[in-house]
C-alpha cells in the first residue's frame, strides 16, 4: 500500500528529506535522489504504519462495540414512570 501524496505534499517531504540528510548526515541529495528515497520508504516502511493504524482502529471499534448495549440502551416503557414515581425503577437488562 503506497500512501498517496499530492504533488505539493511530495514536494514538501522531498525538501524535508534533503534538509535532514544535509544537516544530520552531511549528505547532499538531489531532488531526484530524495524522490527515489521517498518512493522506497513509501513502499517498504509505510505499510508498517498503515497496518498499525488499522490494528489500533480495530481495537478501538471493538472496545466501543463491546459495550454497545451500555452506551446505546434506551429504557422502554417509561411513560408512566414520569407521572407515577412510586413505580419500581427498571434497569438495563444484563446480557
C-alpha positions as a LaTeX table, in Angstrom:
\begin{tabular}{lrrr}
\hline
Residue & $x$ (\AA) & $y$ (\AA) & $z$ (\AA) \\
\hline
Unk1 & 0.00 & 0.00 & 0.00 \\
Unk2 & 1.62 & 3.19 & $-1.16$ \\
Unk3 & 0.42 & 6.25 & 0.72 \\
Unk4 & $-0.81$ & 8.68 & $-1.92$ \\
Unk5 & 0.63 & 12.19 & $-1.62$ \\
Unk6 & $-0.40$ & 15.25 & $-3.54$ \\
Unk7 & 2.23 & 16.97 & $-5.66$ \\
Unk8 & 2.54 & 19.70 & $-3.03$ \\
Unk9 & 2.92 & 17.18 & $-0.18$ \\
Unk10 & 5.55 & 15.23 & $-2.10$ \\
Unk11 & 7.50 & 18.44 & $-2.76$ \\
Unk12 & 7.41 & 19.33 & 0.94 \\
Unk13 & 8.51 & 15.85 & 2.01 \\
Unk14 & 11.34 & 15.75 & $-0.54$ \\
Unk15 & 12.63 & 19.12 & 0.70 \\
Unk16 & 12.40 & 17.95 & 4.31 \\
Unk17 & 14.32 & 14.77 & 3.46 \\
Unk18 & 17.01 & 16.75 & 1.65 \\
Unk19 & 17.38 & 19.03 & 4.67 \\
Unk20 & 17.53 & 16.08 & 7.07 \\
Unk21 & 20.22 & 14.30 & 5.05 \\
Unk22 & 22.19 & 17.52 & 4.72 \\
Unk23 & 22.04 & 18.63 & 8.36 \\
Unk24 & 22.05 & 15.29 & 10.20 \\
Unk25 & 24.07 & 13.06 & 7.89 \\
Unk26 & 26.10 & 15.66 & 6.00 \\
Unk27 & 24.98 & 14.17 & 2.69 \\
Unk28 & 23.72 & 16.22 & $-0.23$ \\
Unk29 & 20.77 & 14.64 & $-2.01$ \\
Unk30 & 19.42 & 15.84 & $-5.30$ \\
Unk31 & 15.68 & 16.29 & $-5.66$ \\
Unk32 & 15.56 & 13.13 & $-7.80$ \\
Unk33 & 17.50 & 11.09 & $-5.23$ \\
Unk34 & 15.23 & 12.26 & $-2.41$ \\
Unk35 & 12.21 & 11.41 & $-4.57$ \\
Unk36 & 13.52 & 7.87 & $-5.09$ \\
Unk37 & 14.10 & 7.50 & $-1.35$ \\
Unk38 & 10.59 & 8.74 & $-0.63$ \\
Unk39 & 9.16 & 6.18 & $-3.07$ \\
Unk40 & 11.25 & 3.45 & $-1.43$ \\
Unk41 & 10.18 & 4.42 & 2.11 \\
Unk42 & 6.56 & 4.65 & 0.99 \\
Unk43 & 6.62 & 1.13 & $-0.41$ \\
Unk44 & 8.76 & $-0.53$ & 2.25 \\
Unk45 & 8.10 & 1.26 & 5.54 \\
Unk46 & 4.72 & 2.99 & 5.23 \\
Unk47 & 2.81 & $-0.32$ & 5.26 \\
Unk48 & 4.04 & $-0.93$ & 8.84 \\
Unk49 & 2.50 & 2.38 & 9.96 \\
Unk50 & $-0.65$ & 1.73 & 7.92 \\
Unk51 & $-1.12$ & $-1.75$ & 9.40 \\
Unk52 & $-0.53$ & $-0.43$ & 12.92 \\
Unk53 & $-3.16$ & 2.26 & 12.34 \\
Unk54 & $-5.67$ & $-0.32$ & 11.13 \\
Unk55 & $-4.95$ & $-2.55$ & 14.15 \\
Unk56 & $-5.43$ & 0.36 & 16.55 \\
Unk57 & $-8.67$ & 1.38 & 14.85 \\
Unk58 & $-9.90$ & $-2.21$ & 15.09 \\
Unk59 & $-9.12$ & $-2.34$ & 18.83 \\
Unk60 & $-10.87$ & 0.98 & 19.36 \\
Unk61 & $-14.01$ & $-0.09$ & 17.47 \\
Unk62 & $-14.05$ & $-3.48$ & 19.21 \\
Unk63 & $-13.86$ & $-1.78$ & 22.59 \\
Unk64 & $-16.73$ & 0.54 & 21.66 \\
Unk65 & $-18.90$ & $-2.25$ & 20.29 \\
Unk66 & $-18.17$ & $-4.46$ & 23.30 \\
Unk67 & $-20.37$ & $-2.23$ & 25.45 \\
Unk68 & $-22.86$ & $-1.33$ & 22.74 \\
Unk69 & $-25.90$ & $-2.09$ & 24.91 \\
Unk70 & $-24.45$ & 0.03 & 27.71 \\
Unk71 & $-23.84$ & 3.02 & 25.50 \\
Unk72 & $-26.86$ & 2.73 & 23.24 \\
Unk73 & $-29.55$ & 1.36 & 25.56 \\
Unk74 & $-32.86$ & 3.22 & 25.68 \\
Unk75 & $-35.17$ & 2.34 & 28.54 \\
Unk76 & $-38.60$ & 1.25 & 27.23 \\
Unk77 & $-41.97$ & 1.80 & 28.90 \\
Unk78 & $-41.06$ & 4.98 & 30.76 \\
Unk79 & $-44.25$ & 6.93 & 30.09 \\
Unk80 & $-45.83$ & 6.10 & 33.45 \\
Unk81 & $-42.57$ & 6.45 & 35.38 \\
Unk82 & $-42.53$ & 10.19 & 34.77 \\
Unk83 & $-46.08$ & 10.51 & 36.09 \\
Unk84 & $-46.01$ & 7.97 & 38.93 \\
Unk85 & $-42.81$ & 7.97 & 40.96 \\
Unk86 & $-44.00$ & 5.03 & 43.10 \\
Unk87 & $-43.21$ & 2.61 & 40.25 \\
Unk88 & $-40.19$ & 0.34 & 40.57 \\
Unk89 & $-37.22$ & 1.64 & 38.57 \\
Unk90 & $-36.35$ & $-0.53$ & 35.60 \\
Unk91 & $-32.70$ & $-1.22$ & 34.84 \\
Unk92 & $-30.85$ & $-2.22$ & 31.73 \\
Unk93 & $-31.04$ & $-5.99$ & 31.25 \\
Unk94 & $-27.84$ & $-7.98$ & 31.77 \\
Unk95 & $-26.90$ & $-9.73$ & 28.55 \\
\hline
\end{tabular}
